[in-house]
Amino acid sequence: MDKLQDKFSSITEDFKAAVKACIKFELQVDQNKGNITEEKAKNFILREIVRPLHKDYKKWPVHENSRREIRLDHTIYQQTPANGTLVTQLYDGDTKIPDARTKQFAKKYLGDVKRFGNMFIRHSKEESPRDLPEWQQRPVRVAIIDSGVDESDQMISGAINKKRIIEQKDWTGSGRDDTHGHGTHVARLLLDLAPNAELYIAKISESKCLSDTNYPTLGKAIEYAIDEWDVDIISLSLGMDEFDASIDAALDKALIPKDTARERIVFAAASNGGAGRPRAFPARKRGVICINASDGHGGDIQRLSPGCDSETENFVTLGIDIPSRWKGAETFISGTSFATPIATAIGADILELARLYIDMGDAQKRWLYSSRGIRAAFKEFSCPVQGYRFLTPWGFSPEEVKPKMQTLLVTRFLQ
């Protein structure tokens, strides 16, 4: 008994609290004869067991020979699974249960972004000039480098049939289908909010993590998106603590092109560690557009997002309690991983507007289709919130947006 007490005394307080909570929970279930509600059970497990264990885990030492990983940081809370049971899937991000208020904020924000896109997409079909240069006849191309997509999803299958998802490539050897959900949620958001964009899907992970032995695969996927798919935008809803040379070299090819090659726009998730954690790589790389997460009103930013970086714009968009679907069930997803495709969609919509309506020379086009150009456009379509810039691209009619874009290309381009 003494030996057992000695061993227990070396265990952290957080771990002890989690163990005691497990025992307490079992006793409560027995005493209530199984009548404890699912909501109470769920809240108790998250509050009394999961969070103490997570706090304990964060204190563990990291050894030099430990395996590094890229994280697809996010949270998915499944509200109405097809089998009728309540399931909470916890990953590296936020573990808060969605509430009615933030869900309503998210719904309104998504509706506002869709109206902004549909406003000029609808007009583009009616008013699009017939003698556009060749580059202007091509819709904006976006590469999603993630966990693939679930082709049984209604929105995904519809996009494949309508040629909105142009091509898929599996880099894992396990087949291109998404068994995890992350990539499917990212693609759904882009399909919904960038209604003219063409998507190219690269599957580089089968789960929430990509081990360091596969880092070169991510680099190859980025290069393939540039060389073979000729995309305009690359969306990376992932992050890692460490710098990696192979990924960095691939990003340089996108951001610092040689000779006559053109630049590509790269968006990446900031990280989900909150204000106490730094930005992840590649979001912290110069030239990559780092995306933070907030609720639909631009609040609660540092619940997930890292602190402000005084040298960048600190763009933020919706990333909390976003409605989605997985395997036929309604879900609510949170994380900078999901703020990233929303920002990517807004960027694609801005390029689409400029492509169809703005008279641009080649130099202006190359500038707008770059990190500098999209950053400048985002500044025009955002408002300051707590040191961040909250993307708010609505509130303008097509007639108002066109002069705004013309002014952007004249004033910002010349700066």
Secondary structure, 3 states (H helix, E strand, C coil): CHHHHHHHHCCCHHHHHHHHHHHHHHHHHHHCCCCCCHHHHHHHHHHHHHHHHHHHHHCCCCCCCCCCEEECCCEEEEEECCCCCCEEECCCCCCCCCCHHHHHHHHHHHHHHHHHHHHHHHHHHHHCCCCCCHHHHCCCEEEEEEECECCCCHHHHHHHHCCCEEEEEECCCCCCECCCCHHHHHHHHHHHHCCCCEEEEEECCCCCEEEHHHHHHHHHHHHHHHHCCCCCEEEECCEECCCCHHHHHHHHHHHCCCCCCCCCEEEEECCCCCCCCCCCECCCCCCCEEEEEECCCCCCHHHCCCCCCCCCCCEEEECCCEEEEECCEEEEEECHHHHHHHHHHHHHHHHHHHHHHCCCCHHHHHHHCCHHHHHHHHHHCEEEECCEEEECCCCCCHHHHHHHHHHHHHHHHHC
